[in-house]
Amino acid sequence: MCAVARPATSGEPDDPRCVAGLFPTWLRVPASLLLSVGLAAVATARPVPIPDPGFGGPGGIARIAFDVGADARDFACAAVIDGARPVLAGLASTDAGVDAAFVRLDAGGVPDPAFGSAGDGRVSAGLAPAYPHGDLHLARALDGRLPYLAHAPNLAAAIVGRLHGDGKIDTSFNGSGHRFLGPGFFVDGGIEVQLSRVLPDADGGVLVLGAALRMTSTATPQICQAVGRLTVAGATDTRFGNGRGSICVAPSRPGQPDRAMAYDGALLADGRIVLAGVAERAGGSGLDMSVIRLLPDGRLDPSFGPGHDGWAYVGFDQGGDMTDAAFAVTVDAAGRIVLAGTVRRPTSWEIGVARLLPSGDPDPAFGLDGRVLLGYAQYGYLPTSFSVYALAGDRILVGGSTSDTLDSYFQGFAAVLTSTGRIDPRFGEGGLFVHDALGAPAAGVMQTARVVLDGDHLYLIGDLRDQQSSTNTDFAATRFVLPLFHSDFE
């Protein structure tokens, strides 16, 4: 699948989808923490629900190939929903090489011939053969345009591009439809950049976020949360970052290196910006979930956080190296900030959810001091959350993927929490829904890279492979109707 430092056991160190560079392992694991190519079965019981019978092909899975040749690998790792039509984005094998690729499906899961110019619903960004590598993210602006984010090899630059809503390349963005942002755009002396999200703003521009790395004179890595802003035309927005168009921030740790990365963000109605990720702070036990709130011009908001410095932290501290990372964030109708991510335990990982008050303080009405562990560490080897949604009645839907071993398939999961942080047993089986990667033999093996909620539909986005093949993979999507199991869920 898309994105990250591939496990050493995968045997595919040269896959162009794997990022490489000086970023340490804890930062080279973005929200799509899920590269694995093994064929071991996931030994779990199949949940009760079946995919929406009106969507996709065999097993309710829509399968879309871009490849040229039998061993090509196409991976979808992001999606937005355009009026019940999912637009998938990822990396695909094309005649020119690996490229950023997109496809829009109709409401039945069939490629929409009105998307793009080829008449088959498929679009390539035209960045091959040199680009892109690594993770890819897609968003949908208010005007229907589709900004996306990709990376150059070895994290030498991030690539920000934009399509029109009909899939055609938007050449009004930087004249070419894309722009390269090097590490130096974010921090002086930067040598690597890894961005995680692109967020469209109300003015038609975009905000990008992630991390940038620079080295000190003593060869010590300094990693800061990088945020940049571009105008609707793709130019640097000098209203942001004191004229620079970017900022790169980390908690102050006198005598210690900066260690911080943003993984997700939200733009508030008043123009302020909330970023979620991971950071190490003075006096902390390790890497904690972090939240920063910025003013519209990029300055840290002094009204936010216990220290009134724009920062807030959530530490679960369950063992191991104490690493807790927020991969997803949403802001509910009351202005409370909801985080979902990964919590390290002594011998496993766990899903952690936290809720903060608008001030940045822990919400005492949610879980234990604003923190909840979903309790599924025993279910998956690498449970990872990268989607979180605020539902009616102050409930929360968390989505991600899990695998029972490092070499097994990653299967999508979702859970719903009540307003107080309890697992809602009416959802799924005892509160958990898991999509069996091996549950559709006629279709193949589907791995999930993204969980997307749109109204009454829950989409799982990822890749599909024939069970007999470990190399040929295609874009894949499947859809479920909510409520998943119980007619009284809502």
C-alpha positions as CSV (number, residue, x, y, z in Angstrom):
1,M,0.0,0.0,0.0
2,C,0.9,3.6,-0.2
3,A,3.2,5.6,1.8
4,V,5.7,4.5,4.3
5,A,8.9,2.9,5.3
6,R,8.3,-0.7,4.3
7,P,8.9,-3.3,7.0
8,A,12.3,-5.0,6.6
9,T,10.6,-8.3,6.3
10,S,8.7,-7.3,3.2
11,G,11.6,-7.9,0.8
12,E,10.7,-4.9,-1.3
13,P,13.2,-2.1,-0.3
14,D,13.2,-0.6,-3.8
15,D,9.5,-0.1,-4.2
16,P,9.1,3.6,-5.2
17,R,6.1,3.9,-2.9
18,C,8.4,3.5,0.1
19,V,9.8,6.8,1.4
20,A,13.4,6.9,2.4
21,G,15.6,9.4,4.0
22,L,16.9,10.6,7.3
23,F,13.5,10.9,9.1
24,P,13.6,8.4,12.0
25,T,11.2,5.5,12.0
26,W,8.8,7.2,14.4
27,L,8.2,9.9,11.8
28,R,8.2,7.7,8.7
29,V,4.9,6.1,9.8
30,P,2.1,8.5,8.7
31,A,-1.5,7.8,9.0
32,S,-1.3,5.0,6.5
33,L,0.9,2.8,8.7
34,L,0.3,-0.2,6.5
35,L,2.9,-1.6,4.1
36,S,2.9,-5.3,3.9
37,V,3.0,-7.8,1.0
38,G,2.9,-11.2,2.8
39,L,0.2,-13.7,2.0
40,A,-0.5,-15.0,5.5
41,A,-4.2,-15.3,6.3
42,V,-5.8,-13.0,8.9
43,A,-7.2,-15.5,11.4
44,T,-10.3,-13.7,12.5
45,A,-14.0,-14.4,12.4
46,R,-15.8,-12.6,9.6
47,P,-18.2,-9.9,10.9
48,V,-21.9,-10.2,10.1
49,P,-22.5,-7.4,7.5
50,I,-22.0,-7.7,3.8
51,P,-20.9,-4.9,1.4
52,D,-23.6,-2.8,-0.2
53,P,-24.9,-5.1,-2.9
54,G,-25.5,-2.1,-5.2
55,F,-21.8,-1.2,-5.3
56,G,-18.8,-2.8,-7.0
57,G,-18.3,-6.2,-8.5
58,P,-17.5,-9.6,-6.9
59,G,-17.7,-9.4,-3.1
60,G,-19.1,-5.8,-3.4
61,I,-15.6,-4.5,-4.3
62,A,-14.9,-2.1,-7.1
63,R,-11.5,-2.9,-8.7
64,I,-9.8,-0.5,-10.9
65,A,-6.5,-1.2,-12.7
66,F,-4.1,1.3,-14.2
67,D,-1.3,-1.1,-14.7
68,V,0.7,-2.0,-17.8
69,G,2.0,-5.6,-17.4
70,A,1.2,-8.5,-15.2
71,D,3.2,-7.5,-12.2
72,A,2.2,-3.8,-11.9
73,R,1.1,-2.5,-8.5
74,D,-1.6,0.1,-8.1
75,F,-2.4,1.4,-4.6
76,A,-5.3,3.7,-3.6
77,C,-4.6,5.4,-0.3
78,A,-6.9,8.5,-0.3
79,A,-10.5,9.3,-1.4
80,V,-13.1,12.0,-1.3
81,I,-16.8,11.6,-2.0
82,D,-18.3,13.8,-4.7
83,G,-22.1,13.5,-4.5
84,A,-22.1,9.7,-3.8
85,R,-19.3,9.3,-6.4
86,P,-16.0,8.3,-4.7
87,V,-12.8,9.8,-6.2
88,L,-9.9,7.5,-5.4
89,A,-6.2,8.7,-5.4
90,G,-3.0,6.7,-5.1
91,L,0.0,5.5,-7.0
92,A,-0.2,3.5,-10.2
93,S,1.9,1.9,-12.9
94,T,1.5,3.7,-16.2
95,D,3.3,3.6,-19.6
96,A,5.6,6.4,-18.3
97,G,6.3,4.8,-14.9
98,V,4.8,5.2,-11.4
99,D,2.5,8.2,-11.3
100,A,-0.1,9.8,-9.0
101,A,-3.4,8.5,-10.3
102,F,-7.0,9.2,-9.8
103,V,-10.3,7.6,-10.7
104,R,-13.9,8.6,-10.1
105,L,-16.5,5.9,-9.6
106,D,-20.2,6.3,-10.1
107,A,-22.7,5.5,-7.4
108,G,-22.5,1.9,-8.4
109,G,-18.7,1.7,-8.2
110,V,-18.0,1.8,-11.9
111,P,-15.4,4.2,-13.3
112,D,-17.2,7.4,-14.5
113,P,-16.3,8.2,-18.1
114,A,-17.1,11.8,-17.5
115,F,-14.0,12.1,-15.3
116,G,-10.8,12.9,-17.0
117,S,-10.3,13.2,-20.8
118,A,-9.7,9.5,-21.7
119,G,-13.3,8.4,-21.3
120,D,-12.5,5.7,-18.8
121,G,-12.7,7.6,-15.5
122,R,-9.0,7.4,-14.9
123,V,-6.5,10.3,-14.7
124,S,-2.7,10.4,-14.3
125,A,-1.0,13.5,-12.9
126,G,1.8,13.4,-15.5
127,L,4.6,13.3,-12.8
128,A,6.2,10.1,-14.0
129,P,8.8,8.7,-14.4
130,A,10.7,10.6,-11.7
131,Y,7.8,11.3,-9.4
132,P,6.0,10.6,-7.2
133,H,7.1,8.4,-4.4
134,G,5.6,7.8,-0.9
135,D,2.3,8.8,0.5
136,L,-0.5,10.6,-1.3
137,H,-3.4,12.6,0.0
138,L,-6.5,14.1,-1.7
139,A,-9.0,16.7,-0.7
140,R,-12.1,18.4,-2.2
141,A,-12.5,22.1,-2.2
142,L,-15.8,24.0,-1.8
143,D,-15.8,24.7,-5.6
144,G,-15.3,21.0,-6.4
145,R,-11.7,21.2,-7.3
146,L,-9.4,18.4,-6.1
147,P,-6.0,19.4,-4.5
148,Y,-3.6,16.6,-3.9
149,L,-0.3,16.0,-2.2
150,A,2.5,13.6,-3.2
151,H,6.3,13.3,-2.6
152,A,9.5,13.3,-4.6
153,P,12.0,10.4,-4.0
154,N,14.0,10.5,-0.8
155,L,11.7,13.2,0.6
156,A,13.6,15.8,-1.4
157,A,10.4,17.7,-2.1
158,A,6.6,17.6,-1.6
159,I,4.4,17.9,-4.7
160,V,1.2,19.9,-4.4
161,G,-1.2,19.7,-7.3
162,R,-4.8,20.3,-8.3
163,L,-7.4,18.8,-10.6
164,H,-10.6,20.3,-11.8
165,G,-13.7,18.6,-10.5
166,D,-14.0,16.8,-13.8
167,G,-10.6,15.3,-13.4
168,K,-8.7,17.5,-15.8
169,I,-5.4,19.0,-14.7
170,D,-6.0,22.5,-13.3
171,T,-3.2,24.5,-15.1
172,S,-4.4,27.7,-13.3
173,F,-2.5,26.2,-10.3
174,N,1.2,27.3,-10.7
175,G,0.8,27.2,-14.5
176,S,1.4,23.4,-14.7
177,G,-1.2,22.0,-12.3
178,H,1.4,21.2,-9.6
179,R,4.2,22.8,-7.5
180,F,7.2,21.4,-5.8
181,L,7.9,22.5,-2.2
182,G,11.4,21.7,-1.0
183,P,12.5,21.5,2.7
184,G,13.8,25.0,2.5
185,F,10.3,26.3,1.9
186,F,9.5,25.4,5.5
187,V,12.8,25.8,7.4
188,D,16.2,27.3,6.7
189,G,18.7,24.6,6.0
190,G,16.0,22.0,5.6
191,I,17.1,18.8,3.9
192,E,14.0,16.6,3.9
193,V,10.2,17.2,4.0
194,Q,7.4,14.8,4.6
195,L,3.9,16.2,4.3
196,S,0.8,14.4,5.4
197,R,-2.3,16.5,4.5
198,V,-3.5,19.1,2.1
199,L,-6.5,21.2,3.3
200,P,-8.4,23.5,1.0
201,D,-9.3,26.9,2.5
202,A,-12.2,29.2,2.1
203,D,-10.3,31.4,-0.3
204,G,-9.6,28.6,-2.8
205,G,-6.0,28.2,-1.6
206,V,-4.5,25.2,0.2
207,L,-2.8,24.5,3.5
208,V,-0.2,21.7,3.6
209,L,1.2,20.2,6.8
210,G,3.7,17.6,7.9
211,A,7.3,17.8,9.0
212,A,10.6,19.2,7.8
213,L,14.1,18.1,8.9
214,R,17.3,20.0,9.2
215,M,20.7,19.1,10.6
216,T,22.6,21.1,13.2
217,S,26.3,21.8,12.9
218,T,26.8,18.8,15.1
219,A,24.8,16.5,12.8
220,T,21.8,16.4,15.1
221,P,18.5,16.0,13.4
222,Q,15.9,18.7,14.2
223,I,12.4,17.9,13.1
224,C,9.6,20.4,13.3
225,Q,5.9,20.5,12.4
226,A,5.8,22.1,9.0
227,V,2.9,24.1,7.7
228,G,2.7,26.0,4.4
229,R,0.0,28.0,2.7
230,L,-0.5,28.6,-1.1
231,T,-2.9,30.9,-2.9
232,V,-5.6,29.8,-5.3
233,A,-3.0,30.3,-8.1
234,G,-0.5,28.1,-6.3
235,A,1.7,31.0,-5.3
236,T,3.2,31.4,-1.8
237,D,0.7,33.1,0.5
238,T,2.7,35.8,2.1
239,R,-0.1,36.6,4.5
240,F,1.0,33.4,6.4
241,G,4.2,32.9,8.4
242,N,5.3,36.5,8.6
243,G,5.6,36.8,4.9
244,R,7.4,33.5,4.3
245,G,4.2,31.5,3.6
246,S,5.2,28.8,6.0
247,I,6.2,28.0,9.6
248,C,8.0,25.1,11.2
249,V,7.5,24.7,15.0
250,A,8.3,22.3,17.8
251,P,8.0,22.5,21.6
252,S,10.9,24.1,23.3
253,R,13.3,21.6,24.8
254,P,16.5,23.4,25.9
255,G,19.5,21.3,25.1
256,Q,17.4,18.7,23.3
257,P,16.6,18.3,19.6
258,D,13.3,19.3,18.1
259,R,11.0,16.3,17.5
260,A,7.5,17.0,16.2
261,M,5.3,16.1,13.2
262,A,1.8,17.1,12.1
263,Y,-0.4,14.3,10.6
264,D,-3.8,15.9,10.2
265,G,-5.5,19.2,10.6
266,A,-8.8,21.1,10.5
267,L,-9.6,24.7,9.5
268,L,-12.0,26.4,11.8
269,A,-14.8,28.8,10.7
270,D,-13.0,31.8,12.1
271,G,-9.8,31.0,10.1
272,R,-7.8,29.4,12.9
273,I,-6.0,26.2,12.3
274,V,-5.9,23.0,14.4
275,L,-3.1,20.5,13.8
276,A,-2.7,17.1,15.3
277,G,0.3,14.9,15.4
278,V,3.2,13.9,17.7
279,A,5.8,15.8,19.6
280,E,8.3,15.5,22.4
281,R,8.1,18.2,25.1
282,A,10.2,19.2,28.1
283,G,9.3,17.1,31.1
284,G,7.3,14.6,29.0
285,S,7.7,10.8,29.1
286,G,8.3,10.4,25.4
287,L,6.5,11.3,22.2
288,D,2.9,12.3,23.0
289,M,-0.1,13.1,20.9
290,S,0.1,16.8,20.2
291,V,-2.3,19.6,19.2
292,I,-1.4,23.1,18.1
293,R,-3.8,25.9,17.3
294,L,-2.7,28.6,15.0
295,L,-4.1,32.0,14.2
296,P,-5.0,32.6,10.6
297,D,-1.6,34.2,9.9
298,G,0.3,31.2,11.3
299,R,1.2,32.5,14.7
300,L,0.6,30.1,17.7
301,D,-2.6,31.0,19.4
302,P,-1.7,32.1,23.0
303,S,-5.3,31.5,24.2
304,F,-4.9,27.7,23.5
305,G,-3.4,25.0,25.7
306,P,-2.7,24.6,29.4
307,G,0.5,26.7,29.0
308,H,-1.2,29.3,26.9
309,D,1.5,28.8,24.3
310,G,-0.7,27.3,21.5
311,W,0.3,23.7,22.4
312,A,-1.7,20.8,24.1
313,Y,-0.5,17.3,24.6
314,V,-2.1,13.9,25.4
315,G,0.0,11.2,26.9
316,F,-1.4,7.7,27.4
317,D,2.0,6.3,28.6
318,Q,1.0,2.6,28.5
319,G,4.5,1.1,28.2
320,G,7.2,0.4,25.7
321,D,8.8,3.6,24.5
322,M,5.7,5.5,25.6
323,T,5.1,6.8,22.0
324,D,1.5,8.1,21.5
325,A,0.7,9.7,18.1
326,A,-2.4,11.4,16.8
327,F,-3.1,10.5,13.1
328,A,-6.5,12.0,12.8
329,V,-8.4,15.0,14.2
330,T,-11.9,16.5,13.9
331,V,-13.6,19.3,15.7
332,D,-17.2,18.7,16.8
333,A,-20.2,21.1,16.9
334,A,-19.2,22.2,20.4
335,G,-15.7,23.1,19.3
336,R,-14.1,20.1,21.1
337,I,-11.1,18.6,19.5
338,V,-11.2,14.8,19.0
339,L,-8.0,12.9,18.3
340,A,-7.5,9.3,17.2
341,G,-4.2,7.5,16.9
342,T,-1.8,4.9,18.1
343,V,-0.7,4.2,21.6
344,R,2.3,2.1,22.4
345,R,2.0,-0.8,24.9
346,P,4.7,-3.0,26.3
347,T,4.4,-5.6,23.5
348,S,1.8,-4.2,21.1
349,W,0.0,-1.2,19.8
350,E,-3.5,0.1,20.7
351,I,-6.0,2.6,19.4
352,G,-6.3,5.7,21.5
353,V,-9.0,8.4,21.3
354,A,-8.8,11.7,23.2
355,R,-11.1,14.7,23.4
356,L,-10.0,18.2,24.4
357,L,-12.1,21.2,25.3
358,P,-11.9,24.2,23.0
359,S,-9.3,25.6,25.4
360,G,-7.0,22.6,24.8
361,D,-7.6,21.1,28.2
362,P,-8.6,17.5,28.6
363,D,-12.4,16.9,28.6
364,P,-13.2,15.3,31.9
365,A,-16.6,14.1,30.6
366,F,-14.8,11.8,28.1
367,G,-13.2,8.6,29.2
368,L,-10.5,8.9,31.9
369,D,-9.3,12.5,31.9
370,G,-10.2,12.9,28.2
371,R,-8.6,9.6,27.1
372,V,-10.0,6.3,25.9
373,L,-8.3,3.1,24.8
374,L,-10.5,1.0,22.4
375,G,-9.3,-2.3,23.9
376,Y,-8.4,-3.9,20.6
377,A,-4.6,-4.4,21.1
378,Q,-5.2,-8.2,21.3
379,Y,-7.0,-8.1,18.0
380,G,-4.4,-6.5,15.8
381,Y,-0.6,-6.3,15.6
382,L,-0.6,-2.8,14.2
383,P,-4.0,-1.2,14.8
384,T,-3.8,2.3,13.3
385,S,-6.4,5.0,13.2
386,F,-6.4,7.6,10.5
387,S,-10.0,8.6,10.3
388,V,-12.2,10.2,12.9
389,Y,-15.7,11.7,12.5
390,A,-18.0,13.6,14.9
391,L,-21.5,12.1,14.6
392,A,-24.9,13.2,15.9
393,G,-25.5,13.0,19.6
394,D,-21.8,13.7,20.3
395,R,-20.8,10.2,19.2
396,I,-17.5,9.5,17.5
397,L,-16.7,7.1,14.6
398,V,-13.1,6.0,14.4
399,G,-11.8,4.1,11.4
400,G,-8.5,2.5,10.5
401,S,-6.8,-0.7,9.7
402,T,-5.3,-3.6,11.7
403,S,-3.3,-6.7,11.1
404,D,-2.6,-9.6,13.5
405,T,1.0,-10.0,12.4
406,L,3.5,-7.8,10.6
407,D,3.3,-10.0,7.5
408,S,-0.5,-10.3,7.3
409,Y,-3.0,-8.2,5.4
410,F,-4.3,-5.0,6.8
411,Q,-8.1,-5.0,7.1
412,G,-10.3,-2.0,7.7
413,F,-12.1,-1.5,11.0
414,A,-14.5,1.0,12.5
415,A,-15.8,1.6,16.0
416,V,-18.3,4.1,17.5
417,L,-17.9,5.7,20.9
418,T,-20.7,7.3,22.9
419,S,-20.5,10.9,24.0
420,T,-18.7,9.8,27.2
421,G,-16.2,7.6,25.4
422,R,-17.8,4.2,25.9
423,I,-17.9,1.7,23.0
424,D,-21.3,1.7,21.5
425,P,-22.3,-2.0,21.4
426,R,-25.1,-1.4,18.9
427,F,-22.4,-0.8,16.2
428,G,-20.8,-3.9,14.7
429,E,-20.1,-6.9,16.8
430,G,-19.8,-5.6,20.4
431,G,-18.9,-2.2,19.1
432,L,-16.4,-3.2,16.5
433,F,-16.7,-3.7,12.7
434,V,-13.8,-5.4,10.9
435,H,-13.7,-6.0,7.2
436,D,-12.1,-9.4,6.5
437,A,-9.4,-8.9,3.9
438,L,-9.9,-12.5,2.8
439,G,-13.6,-12.5,3.0
440,A,-14.3,-12.2,-0.8
441,P,-12.5,-15.1,-2.5
442,A,-14.1,-14.4,-5.8
443,A,-12.7,-10.8,-5.7
444,G,-9.3,-11.5,-4.2
445,V,-7.6,-10.0,-1.1
446,M,-8.5,-6.4,-0.2
447,Q,-6.3,-4.4,2.1
448,T,-7.6,-1.1,3.5
449,A,-5.7,2.1,3.5
450,R,-8.4,4.6,4.3
451,V,-11.9,4.6,5.9
452,V,-14.2,7.4,4.7
453,L,-17.6,8.3,6.0
454,D,-20.1,10.0,3.8
455,G,-23.6,10.4,5.2
456,D,-25.1,6.9,5.5
457,H,-22.2,5.2,3.7
458,L,-18.9,3.9,5.0
459,Y,-16.2,3.4,2.3
460,L,-13.1,1.4,2.7
461,I,-10.4,2.4,0.2
462,G,-7.2,0.4,-0.6
463,D,-5.8,-2.2,-2.9
464,L,-7.0,-5.6,-4.2
465,R,-4.8,-8.5,-5.3
466,D,-5.5,-12.0,-6.6
467,Q,-4.9,-14.5,-3.8
468,Q,-2.5,-16.3,-6.1
469,S,-0.4,-13.2,-6.7
470,S,1.7,-11.1,-4.4
471,T,2.6,-8.4,-6.9
472,N,-0.3,-7.4,-9.1
473,T,-2.5,-5.0,-7.2
474,D,-5.3,-2.6,-8.2
475,F,-7.2,0.3,-6.7
476,A,-10.1,-1.0,-4.7
477,A,-13.1,0.3,-2.8
478,T,-16.1,-1.2,-1.0
479,R,-19.1,0.4,0.6
480,F,-21.3,-0.4,3.6
481,V,-24.6,1.2,4.5
482,L,-25.0,2.6,8.0
483,P,-26.1,1.5,10.5
484,L,-24.0,-1.6,9.8
485,F,-25.8,-4.2,12.0
486,H,-28.7,-2.7,14.0
487,S,-31.7,-0.9,12.6
488,D,-32.0,1.0,15.9
489,F,-28.4,2.3,15.7
490,E,-29.5,5.9,14.9
